[in-house]
Amino acid sequence: MSPELAELLEVLPACAGSSAGAPLDAQGLSVAEQVLGVTLPPDYKEFMTAYGGGEIGSFVWVARPAGSVDEQPYSPSLVDVTRTFRAGLVRSPEPGSENLSADKVLRWGGDEGGNDYLWLMDGPKPEEWPVLIQLHGGPLVACRFGMVEYLRRACAGLHTGELAALSLGPQPKFVHWRESYRLMAEGIDPWTGEPFDLEEFD
């Protein structure tokens, strides 16, 4: 385990569902690499092995590597969201991303605010690819670090400037996408652990 992942696990424990779900998600790593024609960053691979795909604090989602859009239950995959982002980048790029080359970016996640979480494939070493955050309706923010370090800083409330609003603390929670579906099917809110108040849906 890398020091970066160990530090992330300290501020963002993996959920119970990750022990079963993460190995299944990690099986899609080689598929995603083959389809996209790239080697994925090692910290993403480690994240998939430890956590799998899922959500952090019901705000940020991290895509699993690959999966069928017809699969039920469904969770976004890196392959699918990258294709969608690239197509949108060609049609109508957000402010600040006009000069981005579609074949030089991969989308690994996003959030409920409409922000896109990307890698810029800048150079031959995936471990050196920086994270880009395309703020919805705003600028493109380049980070000097990778995905796991981005999430650690977000969970620890260490982001500053334009990324400060994307902090996930205090005590953020990760829920694997399969665990989320399982709990909801049982009528339990994945974030509170309490039964859903059905009156809210009347």
ABEGO torsion letter per residue (X at the ends): XBAAAAAAAAABBBBAAAAAAAAAAAAAAAAAAAAAGBBBBAAAAAAAAAAEBEBBGGABBBBBABEBAABOBBBBBAAAAAAAAAAAAAABBBBGAAABBAAABBBABBBAAGBBBBBBBBEABAAABBBBBBBBGBBBBBBABBAAAAAAAAAAGABBEAAAAABAOBGBBBBBAAAAAAAAAAGBBAAAGBBBBAAAAX
